[in-house]
Amino acid sequence: MHSIKKATTKPLPDNGSKPKHALMAEAMDREIRHMAPGTPISPVLELMERFGVSQGTVVHAIRHLRSRGLITKIPGKKRLVAVGRAKNRDTVLSVLVLCPNWSSPDYNTMNQALVDEARRQRFSIESVHYGSEWGAGGTANLQPAIEAHDAVVILPSSMPTNLAALLKQTATPAVMLFEEELADGMMCVADDDHSAGYLATQYLQKLGHKRIAAFLSEPPLLRMNNRLAGWEQAMRETGEKLPERLVIDGSVKPGLDSILGSYEKLRRWLYQNGNKLDATGLFCLHWTGALAALRALRELGIQVPGDVSVIAHAGENKLSEFTNPALTVVQGNAETAAREALSLLKAACLGDAPEQRTLRIEQSIVERESTRRL
C-alpha cells in the first residue's frame, strides 16, 4: 500500500474564489479516489509541508474529507486511511435546508418530504430559517453552518444577499428548489410552470370555457411568469387575440399576510369593475390567490362553480382538498422534488457531474368541485 507521498512544497493557488482548506480538500480528493481502501494518509506535518499551509487548514480539510466518507480512522490505529469509492456511496451525508423565516404550508410540506426522503437516501437533515438579518454582508453568520454540512437545499422566495457567492467560496454543492432565476448557476429542481399554466387553461377549455381570466397573487418572478405564459399560449391557440385584458393583478409580497393582501386587491379590482367577473373560468396562478378568490366571489354572490369555474396551482401542500368548494388544481409532487434534489446532491458530493443541472417536475390535474362543464 502507498500513502499520499511526501512531495516538494507546492503552495495552493490563491485566486480568492475558495478558502485554502477547500482547495486542499479538492486536491486530496482527486488522489484519494484512486487509492485502494485502507491506504494510509500522510501525517499532518507532511501535509502542512507539502501544501504550504497551517495545521488548522490541514485539520479543516481532513475533517471535510472525513465528513464525505473519503477517509476514516481504523479502531486501534493512529493513521487515517482511504475508504475507497464503493464504500463512500454508503456514507451518511449531512444536508442543511435553508427556509424563509415565516411559516408556509408549502415549505412545511417540502421540508417533511425532504426528511422522509433523507431516511431512504442516507442523509441527515438540519433546517435553518433565514430572513432580513442576513441582508448585506449578513451571510457571514451562515458560513460556519454551511461548512459543517456536505450540501445545501434552498427553499426560496428570495435569496439572502451573497449566499450564492458563499456557496461557491465554500465549494458546497447546493440545490435551489423552484426559483430558477435566483439560482445563479447552481443546481435546481422546479415545477414545470409553463406546463402548469397551459394544462390548467386547457382543462377549462375542454369543459367549454372560452373566456378564462388569470389571477396573479404572488410577485411576477420567473415561475409565475412561466405559468402566465402557459395560460397565454393556451388562450391564443383558441383565438383570444388580447389575453392580457383578462389578467387580474392581485400580487403581493409573500409572507404572513399574503392571502389577505391578495383578497383585498381582488375586492378593489372587482369594485372598480362593477363587482362583476367578465369570465366563466378563473386560473389562479398560486393557491393563495385561489383562497382569496373563493372568499371574494362568495361575498359578492358569484357562485363557484355555478357562475365561474376556478382552478389553481396547488403548490406543495394539501390545503386545496379542504376549501369550500374543494379546489380543482394543477400540481407537481413534493416527494418527487425531494427525491430529485437529494439525488443531485448525492451525485455532486460523490464527484459525479449530473447530466442535468435543472430538473422540472411533471404537472398533473386533480379534478374536484370548483370546476364544471358549461
C-alpha positions as CSV (number, residue, x, y, z in Angstrom):
1,M,0.0,0.0,0.0
2,H,1.1,3.5,-0.6
3,S,0.1,6.8,1.1
4,I,-0.1,10.3,-0.3
5,K,3.6,10.6,-0.8
6,K,5.7,13.4,0.6
7,A,6.5,15.9,-2.2
8,T,8.2,19.2,-2.8
9,T,6.3,22.1,-1.3
10,K,3.6,23.2,-3.8
11,P,1.5,26.1,-2.4
12,L,-2.2,26.1,-3.2
13,P,-3.4,28.6,-5.8
14,D,-4.7,31.7,-4.2
15,N,-7.3,33.1,-6.6
16,G,-9.7,34.3,-3.9
17,S,-12.5,32.1,-5.0
18,K,-12.2,29.4,-2.4
19,P,-10.6,29.1,1.1
20,K,-7.4,27.1,1.3
21,H,-8.9,24.2,3.2
22,A,-11.4,23.7,0.4
23,L,-8.7,23.8,-2.3
24,M,-6.6,21.4,-0.3
25,A,-9.6,19.0,0.2
26,E,-10.2,19.1,-3.5
27,A,-6.6,18.2,-4.3
28,M,-6.6,15.4,-1.8
29,D,-10.0,14.2,-3.0
30,R,-8.6,13.7,-6.5
31,E,-5.8,11.4,-5.2
32,I,-7.8,9.5,-2.6
33,R,-10.4,8.4,-5.1
34,H,-7.7,6.4,-6.9
35,M,-6.4,4.7,-3.8
36,A,-7.2,1.2,-2.7
37,P,-9.3,1.0,0.5
38,G,-7.1,1.0,3.6
39,T,-4.3,3.1,2.1
40,P,-2.7,5.3,4.8
41,I,-3.0,9.1,4.5
42,S,0.1,11.2,5.1
43,P,0.6,12.7,8.6
44,V,-0.5,16.3,9.3
45,L,3.1,17.6,9.4
46,E,3.8,16.2,5.9
47,L,0.6,17.6,4.5
48,M,1.5,21.0,6.0
49,E,4.9,20.9,4.3
50,R,3.6,19.6,1.0
51,F,0.7,22.2,0.6
52,G,2.4,25.0,2.4
53,V,-0.5,25.6,4.8
54,S,-1.1,25.8,8.5
55,Q,-2.0,23.0,10.8
56,G,-5.5,24.4,11.1
57,T,-6.0,24.3,7.3
58,V,-4.9,20.7,7.2
59,V,-7.3,19.7,10.1
60,H,-10.2,21.5,8.4
61,A,-9.5,19.8,5.1
62,I,-9.3,16.4,6.7
63,R,-12.5,17.0,8.6
64,H,-14.2,17.8,5.3
65,L,-12.9,14.6,3.7
66,R,-14.0,12.5,6.7
67,S,-17.5,14.0,6.6
68,R,-17.7,13.0,2.9
69,G,-16.7,9.4,3.8
70,L,-13.4,9.6,1.7
71,I,-11.1,8.8,4.6
72,T,-11.6,7.2,8.0
73,K,-9.8,6.1,11.2
74,I,-9.5,2.4,11.9
75,P,-10.0,1.5,15.6
76,G,-6.7,0.9,17.3
77,K,-4.7,2.6,14.6
78,K,-3.4,6.2,14.6
79,R,-3.2,6.8,10.8
80,L,-6.2,7.8,8.7
81,V,-6.8,5.6,5.7
82,A,-8.7,5.9,2.4
83,V,-12.1,4.4,2.4
84,G,-12.5,3.7,-1.3
85,R,-15.2,4.9,-3.7
86,A,-17.5,1.9,-3.3
87,K,-17.9,2.4,0.4
88,N,-18.2,6.1,0.0
89,R,-21.6,5.7,-1.7
90,D,-23.0,4.3,1.6
91,T,-21.8,7.3,3.7
92,V,-24.4,9.3,5.6
93,L,-24.2,12.8,4.1
94,S,-25.4,15.9,6.0
95,V,-27.7,18.5,4.4
96,L,-28.5,22.0,5.5
97,V,-32.0,23.1,4.5
98,L,-32.4,26.9,4.3
99,C,-36.0,28.3,4.6
100,P,-37.6,31.7,4.8
101,N,-38.3,32.8,8.4
102,W,-42.1,32.6,8.2
103,S,-44.4,29.6,8.3
104,S,-45.6,28.3,5.0
105,P,-47.7,25.2,4.2
106,D,-45.6,24.7,1.0
107,Y,-42.3,24.9,2.9
108,N,-43.6,22.8,5.7
109,T,-44.7,20.1,3.3
110,M,-41.5,20.3,1.3
111,N,-39.4,20.1,4.5
112,Q,-41.2,16.9,5.6
113,A,-40.8,15.4,2.1
114,L,-37.0,16.1,2.4
115,V,-36.9,14.5,5.8
116,D,-38.7,11.4,4.6
117,E,-36.5,11.1,1.5
118,A,-33.4,11.6,3.6
119,R,-34.1,8.4,5.5
120,R,-34.2,6.5,2.3
121,Q,-31.1,8.0,0.7
122,R,-29.0,8.1,3.9
123,F,-28.8,11.8,4.6
124,S,-29.0,13.7,7.8
125,I,-31.1,16.9,7.6
126,E,-30.9,20.2,9.6
127,S,-33.2,23.2,8.8
128,V,-32.2,26.8,9.3
129,H,-34.5,29.8,8.7
130,Y,-33.2,32.9,7.0
131,G,-34.6,36.5,7.0
132,S,-33.7,40.1,6.6
133,E,-30.9,39.8,9.3
134,W,-28.9,38.2,6.5
135,G,-29.0,41.3,4.4
136,A,-25.9,43.0,3.0
137,G,-22.9,41.0,4.2
138,G,-25.0,39.1,6.8
139,T,-24.3,35.7,5.3
140,A,-21.0,35.6,7.2
141,N,-23.1,34.3,10.1
142,L,-24.2,31.4,7.9
143,Q,-20.7,30.3,6.8
144,P,-20.0,28.0,9.8
145,A,-23.3,26.2,9.3
146,I,-22.7,25.7,5.6
147,E,-19.1,24.4,6.2
148,A,-20.4,21.9,8.8
149,H,-22.6,20.2,6.2
150,D,-21.9,18.4,3.0
151,A,-24.6,20.1,0.9
152,V,-27.4,22.7,1.0
153,V,-31.0,22.8,-0.1
154,I,-32.6,26.2,-0.5
155,L,-36.3,26.9,-0.3
156,P,-36.5,30.4,-1.6
157,S,-39.0,33.2,-2.0
158,S,-35.9,35.4,-2.2
159,M,-32.2,34.8,-1.7
160,P,-30.1,36.1,1.2
161,T,-27.6,38.6,-0.2
162,N,-24.3,36.9,-1.2
163,L,-25.5,33.4,-0.5
164,A,-24.6,32.1,-4.0
165,A,-21.1,33.6,-3.6
166,L,-20.7,32.0,-0.2
167,L,-21.7,28.6,-1.5
168,K,-19.2,29.0,-4.3
169,Q,-16.5,30.1,-1.9
170,T,-17.0,27.1,0.4
171,A,-17.3,24.7,-2.6
172,T,-20.6,23.3,-1.1
173,P,-23.0,21.5,-3.5
174,A,-26.4,23.2,-3.5
175,V,-29.8,22.7,-5.0
176,M,-32.3,25.5,-5.3
177,L,-36.0,24.4,-5.2
178,F,-38.5,26.2,-7.5
179,E,-37.0,29.6,-8.1
180,E,-34.6,29.1,-11.0
181,E,-33.7,32.7,-11.7
182,L,-32.3,33.0,-8.2
183,A,-30.0,30.0,-8.6
184,D,-27.0,31.8,-10.2
185,G,-25.8,28.6,-11.9
186,M,-26.4,26.2,-9.0
187,M,-28.5,23.0,-9.5
188,C,-32.3,23.5,-9.4
189,V,-35.4,21.3,-9.1
190,A,-38.6,23.2,-10.2
191,D,-42.2,22.6,-11.2
192,D,-42.7,22.8,-14.9
193,D,-44.6,26.1,-14.5
194,H,-45.2,26.7,-18.2
195,S,-46.8,23.3,-18.5
196,A,-48.9,24.0,-15.3
197,G,-50.4,27.2,-16.8
198,Y,-51.0,25.5,-20.1
199,L,-52.6,22.4,-18.6
200,A,-54.9,24.3,-16.3
201,T,-56.2,26.6,-19.1
202,Q,-56.6,23.7,-21.5
203,Y,-58.6,21.8,-18.8
204,L,-61.1,24.7,-18.5
205,Q,-61.3,25.0,-22.3
206,K,-62.2,21.3,-22.6
207,L,-65.0,22.0,-20.2
208,G,-66.4,24.6,-22.6
209,H,-64.9,27.8,-21.1
210,K,-63.6,30.3,-23.6
211,R,-63.2,33.4,-21.5
212,I,-60.7,32.5,-18.8
213,A,-59.2,35.1,-16.5
214,A,-55.8,34.7,-14.9
215,F,-55.3,35.9,-11.3
216,L,-51.8,36.7,-10.2
217,S,-51.5,36.8,-6.3
218,E,-47.7,36.3,-6.0
219,P,-44.9,38.6,-7.3
220,P,-44.2,38.1,-11.0
221,L,-41.0,36.1,-10.6
222,L,-39.9,33.6,-13.2
223,R,-42.2,30.8,-12.0
224,M,-45.3,33.0,-12.0
225,N,-44.4,34.5,-15.4
226,N,-43.9,31.0,-16.8
227,R,-47.4,29.9,-15.6
228,L,-48.8,33.1,-17.1
229,A,-47.0,32.3,-20.3
230,G,-48.6,28.8,-20.4
231,W,-52.0,30.3,-19.8
232,E,-51.5,32.9,-22.6
233,Q,-50.3,30.3,-25.1
234,A,-53.4,28.2,-24.5
235,M,-55.7,31.2,-24.8
236,R,-54.1,32.4,-28.1
237,E,-54.3,28.9,-29.5
238,T,-58.1,29.1,-29.1
239,G,-58.4,32.5,-30.8
240,E,-58.0,35.1,-27.9
241,K,-56.1,38.0,-29.5
242,L,-55.7,40.1,-26.4
243,P,-55.3,37.8,-23.4
244,E,-53.6,40.5,-21.4
245,R,-57.1,42.1,-20.9
246,L,-58.0,39.0,-18.8
247,V,-55.1,39.3,-16.4
248,I,-56.1,40.4,-12.8
249,D,-53.0,41.6,-10.9
250,G,-53.6,41.0,-7.2
251,S,-49.9,40.3,-6.5
252,V,-48.5,41.0,-3.0
253,K,-45.2,40.2,-1.3
254,P,-45.1,36.6,0.1
255,G,-45.3,36.3,3.9
256,L,-47.8,36.1,6.8
257,D,-50.5,38.3,5.3
258,S,-50.2,37.4,1.6
259,I,-53.7,35.8,1.3
260,L,-55.3,38.8,3.0
261,G,-53.4,41.1,0.8
262,S,-54.4,39.5,-2.5
263,Y,-58.0,39.2,-1.3
264,E,-58.1,43.0,-0.6
265,K,-56.6,43.8,-4.0
266,L,-59.1,41.5,-5.8
267,R,-62.0,43.1,-3.9
268,R,-60.8,46.5,-5.1
269,W,-60.5,45.2,-8.7
270,L,-64.0,43.8,-8.6
271,Y,-65.4,47.0,-7.2
272,Q,-63.7,49.0,-9.9
273,N,-65.3,46.6,-12.5
274,G,-68.9,46.8,-11.2
275,N,-68.5,43.8,-8.8
276,K,-68.6,41.5,-11.8
277,L,-66.1,39.0,-13.3
278,D,-66.3,39.0,-17.0
279,A,-65.2,35.4,-17.4
280,T,-66.6,31.9,-16.8
281,G,-63.2,30.5,-15.8
282,L,-60.6,31.7,-13.5
283,F,-57.0,30.3,-13.3
284,C,-55.3,31.3,-10.0
285,L,-51.5,31.1,-10.6
286,H,-51.0,30.3,-6.9
287,W,-53.2,28.6,-4.2
288,T,-53.0,31.7,-2.0
289,G,-54.9,33.6,-4.8
290,A,-57.4,30.8,-5.0
291,L,-58.3,31.1,-1.3
292,A,-58.6,34.9,-1.7
293,A,-60.8,34.5,-4.8
294,L,-63.2,32.0,-3.3
295,R,-63.9,34.4,-0.4
296,A,-64.2,37.5,-2.6
297,L,-66.5,35.8,-5.1
298,R,-68.7,34.3,-2.4
299,E,-69.1,37.7,-0.7
300,L,-70.4,39.1,-4.0
301,G,-72.8,36.2,-4.6
302,I,-70.8,34.9,-7.5
303,Q,-71.2,31.1,-7.3
304,V,-68.3,28.7,-7.8
305,P,-68.6,26.6,-9.9
306,G,-72.2,27.8,-10.9
307,D,-71.1,31.2,-12.3
308,V,-67.4,30.7,-12.6
309,S,-65.1,27.6,-12.6
310,V,-61.9,28.1,-10.5
311,I,-58.7,26.1,-11.0
312,A,-55.4,26.9,-9.2
313,H,-51.8,25.8,-8.9
314,A,-51.8,23.8,-5.7
315,G,-48.2,24.4,-4.6
316,E,-46.7,21.6,-2.5
317,N,-49.4,21.4,0.2
318,K,-52.8,19.6,0.5
319,L,-54.9,22.6,1.6
320,S,-56.9,22.6,-1.7
321,E,-58.7,19.5,-0.7
322,F,-60.3,21.3,2.2
323,T,-61.7,24.5,0.6
324,N,-65.4,25.0,0.0
325,P,-65.9,24.0,-2.7
326,A,-62.8,21.8,-2.9
327,L,-60.4,23.2,-5.5
328,T,-59.6,21.6,-8.8
329,V,-55.8,22.1,-9.1
330,V,-52.7,21.6,-11.3
331,Q,-49.8,20.4,-9.2
332,G,-46.4,18.7,-9.1
333,N,-45.2,16.3,-6.4
334,A,-43.2,17.2,-3.3
335,E,-42.0,13.7,-2.9
336,T,-40.6,13.6,-6.4
337,A,-38.9,17.0,-5.9
338,A,-37.3,15.9,-2.7
339,R,-36.0,12.7,-4.3
340,E,-34.6,14.5,-7.3
341,A,-33.0,17.2,-5.1
342,L,-31.2,14.8,-2.8
343,S,-30.1,12.6,-5.7
344,L,-28.5,15.6,-7.4
345,L,-26.7,16.4,-4.1
346,K,-25.5,12.9,-3.6
347,A,-24.1,12.7,-7.1
348,A,-22.3,16.1,-6.5
349,C,-20.9,15.0,-3.2
350,L,-19.5,11.9,-4.8
351,G,-17.9,13.9,-7.5
352,D,-20.3,12.8,-10.3
353,A,-21.3,15.6,-12.6
354,P,-25.1,15.5,-13.0
355,E,-26.4,15.1,-16.6
356,Q,-28.9,17.9,-16.0
357,R,-28.4,20.8,-13.6
358,T,-32.1,21.8,-13.7
359,L,-34.8,19.2,-13.4
360,R,-38.5,20.1,-13.9
361,I,-41.3,18.2,-12.1
362,E,-44.2,17.0,-14.3
363,Q,-47.6,18.6,-13.6
364,S,-51.0,16.9,-13.4
365,I,-54.6,17.9,-13.0
366,V,-56.6,16.9,-9.9
367,E,-60.3,17.4,-10.6
368,R,-62.6,18.5,-7.6
369,E,-65.7,20.5,-7.1
370,S,-64.7,24.1,-8.1
371,T,-65.0,23.4,-11.8
372,R,-67.9,22.2,-14.0
373,R,-68.7,21.7,-17.7
374,L,-70.6,24.6,-19.3
